[in-house]
């Protein structure tokens, strides 16, 4: 059962996994929100934990940066560990004018500049989208928590330092709310495995505004996003 990237044994991972990029954010969630926590993975320091949130069994694990990384971890969770639901909880850079620092964005769809979908040999362009049931529950929970939430299209880019200087303006002109680096691959892996996925993002900086959060704030201050995701988990 262990893979080259995950030392967990059969049954050690819950049916729903929260997947932040930063493994230290996974540790923060486990330390601050979960009870009866067990660490199931330390390979490559990509920490993974299983515990209980309000009596519901849930796991949380780091997924790394970028489409190749989340592509590996989410694939193994779906196919090797029988996970049914993966909820990405991560940071994103704002694109639209009405998106502000610390806003929560729920990714209904994920545009991408990645070639990740080539492997499916489709006769056209695949549109990666969230699972509607997970998304609906997350939106309801966000409203209950009085979170400033926006739902819409995001961009999953392969490039952080982009030599094409107009790229963000182009995506914003098509209505993309923010840019991140993982959701599209997660949504594709879920579709291919007939499983469920959702990305819940917090705006940590803005591509057209000067404000930004520090690395420490990114790790520990995304409480609303974490709580929305945890409240979205259902009992196994």
C-alpha positions in Angstrom: 0.0 0.0 0.0 2.7 2.6 0.7 3.8 4.6 -2.4 7.1 6.3 -3.2 5.5 9.5 -1.8 3.2 8.3 1.0 4.0 5.8 3.7 0.4 5.5 5.0 -1.1 2.0 5.3 -4.5 0.9 4.2 -7.3 2.5 6.2 -5.1 5.3 7.8 -6.5 8.0 5.5 -10.1 9.2 5.7 -12.5 9.3 2.8 -12.2 13.1 2.8 -8.8 14.8 2.7 -8.0 18.5 3.0 -5.0 19.3 0.8 -3.1 22.5 1.4 0.0 23.1 -0.6 2.2 23.8 2.5 2.7 20.7 4.8 3.1 23.1 7.7 -0.5 24.4 7.0 -1.6 20.7 7.2 0.1 20.5 10.6 -1.5 23.7 11.7 -5.0 22.4 10.8 -4.3 19.1 12.6 -2.9 20.8 15.7 -5.7 23.4 16.0 -8.9 21.7 14.6 -8.6 18.0 14.9 -8.9 15.6 17.8 -7.3 12.1 18.3 -4.7 13.0 15.6 -2.4 10.4 14.1 0.4 11.3 11.7 0.3 8.9 8.7 3.0 10.5 6.4 6.4 12.2 6.8 8.0 11.2 3.4 9.7 14.2 1.9 8.3 16.1 4.9 4.9 16.2 3.1 3.1 15.8 6.4 -0.2 14.0 6.6 -2.6 13.5 9.6 -5.9 11.8 10.3 -8.2 12.9 13.1 -11.7 13.9 14.0 -13.5 17.3 13.5 -16.7 17.5 15.4 -16.9 13.7 15.4 -16.3 13.4 11.7 -13.2 11.5 10.5 -11.0 13.6 8.2 -7.4 13.7 6.9 -5.2 16.6 6.0 -2.0 16.5 4.0 0.4 18.7 2.2 0.1 18.6 -1.6 3.1 20.7 -2.6 3.4 23.5 -5.2 2.3 23.2 -8.7 0.4 20.9 -11.0 3.0 18.1 -11.1 3.1 17.9 -7.3 -0.7 17.9 -6.6 -1.1 15.7 -9.6 1.0 13.0 -7.8 -0.5 13.3 -4.3 -4.2 13.5 -5.4 -3.8 10.6 -7.9 -2.4 8.4 -5.2 -5.0 9.4 -2.7 -7.8 8.7 -5.1 -6.4 5.5 -6.6 -4.2 3.9 -3.9 -6.0 5.0 -0.7 -9.7 5.0 -1.8 -10.2 8.7 -0.9 -13.5 10.0 -2.3 -13.2 13.7 -1.7 -10.3 16.1 -1.8 -10.7 19.7 -0.8 -7.7 21.9 -1.7 -7.2 24.8 0.8 -4.6 27.2 -0.6 -3.6 30.7 -1.4 -4.1 32.6 -4.6 -3.3 35.9 -6.2 -6.2 38.2 -6.9 -6.9 39.3 -10.5 -10.3 41.1 -10.5 -10.7 44.5 -9.0 -13.4 43.4 -6.6 -11.3 40.6 -5.2 -9.4 41.7 -2.1 -6.8 40.5 0.4 -8.1 37.6 2.6 -11.3 37.1 0.5 -12.3 33.5 0.1 -12.7 32.2 -3.5 -14.4 28.9 -4.2 -13.2 27.7 -7.6 -16.2 26.6 -9.8 -13.9 26.0 -12.7 -10.1 26.1 -13.2 -8.6 27.4 -16.5 -5.0 26.5 -17.1 -2.0 27.0 -19.2 -0.8 23.5 -18.4 -0.7 20.6 -20.8 -1.8 18.2 -18.0 -4.9 17.0 -19.9 -2.9 15.7 -22.9 -2.7 12.3 -21.1 -6.5 11.8 -21.6 -6.2 11.9 -25.4 -9.4 13.9 -25.7 -10.6 15.2 -29.0 -10.9 18.7 -27.7 -10.3 21.0 -24.7 -11.3 19.6 -21.3 -12.9 22.1 -18.9 -11.9 21.2 -15.3 -14.7 21.9 -12.8 -15.5 21.4 -9.1 -17.9 18.8 -7.8 -21.2 20.6 -7.5 -22.3 18.9 -4.2 -19.1 19.8 -2.4 -19.2 23.4 -3.8 -22.8 23.9 -2.8 -22.1 22.8 0.8 -19.0 25.0 0.9 -20.9 28.0 -0.2 -23.6 27.4 2.4 -21.0 27.0 5.1 -19.2 30.2 4.0 -22.4 32.1 4.3 -23.0 30.7 7.8 -19.5 31.8 8.8 -20.1 35.3 7.3 -17.1 34.9 5.1 -16.5 37.2 2.2 -16.7 34.6 -0.5 -16.7 34.7 -4.3 -17.5 31.8 -6.6 -16.2 31.6 -10.1 -13.4 30.7 -12.5 -9.8 30.6 -11.4 -6.5 30.1 -13.3 -4.1 27.3 -12.5 -0.8 28.3 -14.0 2.4 26.4 -14.5 4.4 29.6 -14.3 5.0 31.7 -11.2 7.6 34.1 -12.7 6.1 34.7 -16.1 8.1 36.4 -18.8 4.8 37.2 -20.6 4.0 40.4 -18.8 0.4 40.7 -20.0 -0.7 37.3 -18.9 -2.6 38.4 -15.8 -4.5 41.1 -17.7 -5.6 38.6 -20.3 -7.0 36.2 -17.7 -8.7 39.0 -15.8 -10.3 40.2 -19.0 -12.0 36.8 -19.3 -13.4 37.0 -15.7 -10.9 34.8 -13.8 -11.1 35.8 -10.2 -7.6 34.8 -9.1 -4.5 32.7 -10.1 -3.0 29.7 -8.3 -1.1 26.6 -9.4 -3.0 23.4 -8.5 -6.8 23.3 -8.9 -6.9 22.3 -12.6 -4.9 19.1 -12.1 -6.9 18.2 -9.0 -10.2 18.6 -10.9 -8.9 16.5 -13.8 -7.6 13.7 -11.5 -11.0 13.7 -9.8 -12.9 13.5 -13.1 -10.7 10.7 -14.4 -11.1 8.7 -11.1 -14.9 9.5 -10.9 -14.2 11.1 -7.5 -15.0 14.6 -6.0 -12.8 17.7 -5.7 -13.1 21.3 -4.7 -10.6 24.1 -4.3 -11.2 26.8 -1.6 -8.7 29.6 -1.8 -7.7 32.7 0.2 -6.4 35.7 -1.5 -2.9 36.2 -0.2 -1.8 39.0 -2.6 -3.2 40.8 -5.7 -1.5 41.1 -9.1 -2.8 44.7 -9.6 -2.7 45.9 -6.0 0.3 46.4 -3.6 -1.1 44.4 -0.6 0.2 41.0 0.3 0.4 38.6 3.2 3.7 37.4 4.7 4.8 33.7 4.5 3.8 33.3 8.2 0.4 34.8 7.7 -0.2 32.5 4.7 0.5 29.5 7.0 -1.6 30.5 10.0 -4.2 33.2 9.1 -6.5 31.4 6.7 -8.9 30.4 9.4 -12.1 31.0 7.5 -11.0 29.0 4.5 -10.0 26.1 6.8 -13.3 26.2 8.8 -15.4 26.3 5.6 -13.5 23.2 4.3 -13.9 21.4 7.6 -17.5 22.2 7.9 -18.0 20.8 4.4 -16.7 17.3 5.5 -19.5 14.8 5.9 -19.4 11.7 8.1 -18.0 8.6 6.5 
